[in-house]
């Protein structure tokens, strides 16, 4: 069980904002929802081969207090990294904390 004193890092929770562009598509910008205290821990790398190219993604678990609605379309900003939410645990009334699976942008080698 996590305690409040383990949440010693600051993250910024952001949500996407979509606007139509001149070519008929859409442009994504990001709007800050809130800043949160968190614990961010690295997980083993995720390596995949896509279209004959190796792609590597850093994976993280972001633990935050269960005080704000978080959706899979959102992201966290942490130490200059953009962490995309990829897995959300179910929420119960008794849940004080959420451990959220995240990944940073894929890089190709």
C-alpha positions as CSV (number, residue, x, y, z in Angstrom):
1,X,0.0,0.0,0.0
2,X,1.3,3.4,-0.9
3,X,1.4,6.2,1.6
4,X,1.2,9.9,0.9
5,X,4.8,10.5,1.6
6,X,5.8,8.3,-1.4
7,X,4.2,10.7,-3.8
8,X,7.2,13.0,-4.0
9,X,7.3,13.9,-7.7
10,X,5.1,16.4,-9.6
11,X,3.3,15.5,-12.8
12,X,1.0,17.5,-15.0
13,X,-2.2,15.8,-16.2
14,X,-3.2,17.0,-19.7
15,X,-6.2,16.3,-21.9
16,X,-6.3,16.6,-25.7
17,X,-8.1,19.4,-27.5
18,X,-9.0,18.8,-31.1
19,X,-9.6,21.5,-33.6
20,X,-10.4,21.3,-37.3
21,X,-7.6,22.4,-39.7
22,X,-7.8,23.9,-43.2
23,X,-7.2,20.6,-44.9
24,X,-10.2,18.9,-43.4
25,X,-8.3,17.1,-40.7
26,X,-7.8,17.9,-37.1
27,X,-5.0,19.3,-35.0
28,X,-4.4,18.1,-31.5
29,X,-3.2,20.5,-28.8
30,X,-3.0,19.8,-25.0
31,X,-4.7,21.5,-22.2
32,X,-3.5,21.2,-18.6
33,X,-6.1,19.6,-16.3
34,X,-4.1,19.8,-13.0
35,X,-0.7,19.2,-11.4
36,X,-0.5,16.2,-9.1
37,X,1.8,14.6,-6.6
38,X,2.9,11.2,-7.9
39,X,5.3,8.4,-7.8
40,X,6.7,7.4,-11.2
41,X,8.5,4.1,-11.6
42,X,10.1,2.7,-14.7
43,X,9.1,-0.8,-16.0
44,X,11.0,-3.0,-18.4
45,X,11.3,-1.7,-22.0
46,X,8.7,-2.8,-24.5
47,X,10.4,-3.7,-27.8
48,X,8.4,-4.5,-30.9
49,X,9.1,-5.0,-34.6
50,X,6.7,-3.0,-36.8
51,X,7.1,-2.8,-40.6
52,X,10.6,-4.4,-40.3
53,X,11.7,-1.6,-37.9
54,X,12.5,-2.0,-34.2
55,X,10.4,0.2,-32.0
56,X,11.3,0.8,-28.3
57,X,8.9,2.3,-25.8
58,X,9.8,3.2,-22.2
59,X,7.1,2.0,-19.8
60,X,6.2,3.6,-16.5
61,X,3.7,3.2,-13.7
62,X,2.4,6.5,-12.4
63,X,0.8,6.4,-9.0
64,X,-1.5,9.3,-8.0
65,X,-4.2,9.9,-5.4
66,X,-7.6,9.0,-6.7
67,X,-8.9,12.6,-6.7
68,X,-9.4,13.4,-10.4
69,X,-11.0,11.7,-13.4
70,X,-8.3,10.2,-15.7
71,X,-9.0,8.8,-19.1
72,X,-7.0,6.9,-21.6
73,X,-6.9,9.8,-24.0
74,X,-4.9,11.8,-21.5
75,X,-1.2,12.1,-20.8
76,X,1.2,13.1,-18.0
77,X,4.1,15.5,-18.3
78,X,7.0,14.4,-16.1
79,X,10.6,15.5,-16.1
80,X,10.5,16.7,-19.7
81,X,8.8,13.5,-20.9
82,X,5.3,13.0,-22.3
83,X,3.8,9.8,-20.8
84,X,0.7,8.5,-22.7
85,X,-1.9,6.7,-20.6
86,X,-2.2,3.1,-21.9
87,X,-3.9,1.3,-19.0
88,X,-6.3,2.3,-16.3
89,X,-7.2,0.1,-13.3
90,X,-10.9,0.0,-12.3
91,X,-11.9,2.6,-9.8
92,X,-13.8,1.7,-6.6
93,X,-15.1,4.0,-3.8
94,X,-12.4,2.6,-1.5
95,X,-9.5,3.3,-3.9
96,X,-7.2,6.0,-2.4
97,X,-4.6,5.6,-5.2
98,X,-4.4,4.7,-8.8
99,X,-1.5,2.9,-10.5
100,X,-1.7,4.0,-14.2
101,X,0.3,2.3,-16.9
102,X,2.0,4.8,-19.3
103,X,4.4,4.8,-22.1
104,X,6.5,7.5,-23.7
105,X,6.6,8.2,-27.5
106,X,7.9,5.3,-29.5
107,X,11.4,5.7,-30.9
108,X,12.8,3.9,-33.9
109,X,16.2,2.5,-34.2
